[in-house]
Amino acid sequence: MILKGFKEKSNKKYLNKLLSERQVNVEGNKLISLGIIFNSDEIHDFESFRKLSEFLKVRPNKLKIIAFSESNKNDLNAWDECYNLKDFGWRGKLKSADLQEFLDLPFDILISYYEKDVLELKLMTAKSKAKFKIGILQTDERLNDLIIKTSLKQLGLFKKEVYKYLSILNKI
């Protein structure tokens, strides 16, 4: 139990280091590739993210979606790429090569769609090499470049707002 607390503290320290070194990049790059991170404990409608990518005119082969759950992988049959607490080590180290590969992809946009304050989800967002990050209202505003204040259940409103702001930023 004590080691778990030390591990969490080391991961928080690493997260703060990542966020302090982060440089915001709001270039006029068009949206071609899209990555989505979500908490499968909060959302169960995975297909809505595919509809979101279609709405943003992202090709299916340029879309990558991963889920995170605080429960064990064995209980999750509905989603193939779902990660949990066991995939994270000390100081932000990742134990899963697939997760590391996802985070190393230079997405044009990364959408972090979760409300719950989970350190591992924040680490995934911070470690991502995405050029522009969009999220819903969270406790740490340094994670995302664009924050859209909606609840998880308002995906339709979120979709419209994302489209509106990406049009303004000349990314669509």
N, C-alpha and C positions, 0 to 999 in steps of 0.2 A: 504494500500500500504506500509506503514511503517512497519507494522507487518510482511509482506511478506519478507521484507529486513532483519529484525531481525531473522526470521525463517531460511532464507538462510544462514545468518552468523553463527547461532548456528549449523546448519547442516555441514557447512564447518569446523568449529572448531572440531566437533565430527569426521568428516572424517580424518582430520589431526591427531587426537588422535589415531584413529584406525590404520592408516598407520604407525605411529611412533612406535606402539607396535607390529606390525606384524613381525613374524619370518618366514623366507623363509625355506621351507622344500622340499629338492630335494632328497628324498629317492628313492630307486629302486622299489617302489610299482608298480605293473602292473596296467594297465588301465582296470577297470571293470565298474565303474560308471562315467557318464559324465553329466555335467550340462551346459546349454547354456543360456546366457543372451544376448538379442539383442534389438535394437531400432526399433520398427515396423514403425516409421515414416521414417526410412532410407531404410529398407529392406521389401519387400513384398513377397518374395519367401521363405515361411516357410519350404517347403518340402526339400529344399537344405540342411537344418541342419540334417534332418533324413538321407539323403544320406551321409553326413559327418560322422555321427555316424556309419553307416554301413561300410564305408571305414575304420574307426578306429577299427572295429570289436567289437563294443559295442552292447550288446543285447538291444532290444527295451524297455524292462521293466527296464533297468538301465539308461535310458535316460530321462532327464527332461529338458524341454525348457520353458522359460518364456520370455514374451515380455514387453516392456515399451513403452508408448506413452505419449506425452505431451498433447494430446487431450483427450476429455472425453471418458469413457468406452462405453457409449451408441452408439457412432459412429463406434465402432469396432465390427463387426460381424464375421470377418474372423478368429479371434484367441481367444481361450477360456481364457487362462491365460495371460491376458494383464493388466498391472498395470499402473497407472498414478500418477500425482502429489498429488492427494487427498489421496493416500495410505501412504503418508509420513507425519510425524508430526515433532515436535521440537526435536532437539538433536538426530536425526537419529532414532527416534521411528517409528515403523511400525504399521499401523492401520489394515493391512490385515494379518489374521492368516495364510492364504495359502502362502503368500509371506514369512512370517517368517519361516514357515515350510521348504520352498525351501532353504532358506539361511542357515538353521541349518543342512541340510543334508551334511554329510562329503564326498562330491564327490572326486573321485580320481583326476579328472581334471574339471576345470571350464573354459569355453571359453566365453570371453566377446567380442562380435562382434558388436561394434559400434564405430563410429568416432566422432559424435557430442559430445561436451563437456557439458554434462548434469549432474548436481550434484547428482541427484537421481540414475542415472545409476552407477556412481562411488561409491555411498553409497552401492548399491546392491553388487557390486563386492567386496568392502572392507569388508562388513559384512558377506560375504559367508564363511562358514567353510571348503571350498574346500582345499584339500591338495596342489594342484598345479594349478596355474592360468595362462591362456594364453590369450593374447589379440592382437589386431592390434595397430599400433602406436597411442599413446594418449599423451595428454599434461602432465599427471602425471605418470611417469615411476614406481612409488612405488606400483601401483595397481596390476601389473602382474609380475609373475616370468619369463615368456618368452614373449617377444614382437616380433611379426612378422610384418614387415613393408610392408603392402599391402593396397590397397584400398578396400572398401566394394564390389566393382564389381568384384574383382579378387578372388572369393571364391575357384575356382579350384586351383589357385596357393597357397592360404592359406592352403587348404587341404593337398597339397603335402608337404608344408613346415612343417606343424604340424606333419605329419607322419614321415618325415625325422628326426626332432628333438626329437620326442618321441622315435624313434628307437635308436638314439644316447644315450638318457638318460635311455635306457633300460626299458621303460614303456610299450612297445608293444611287 
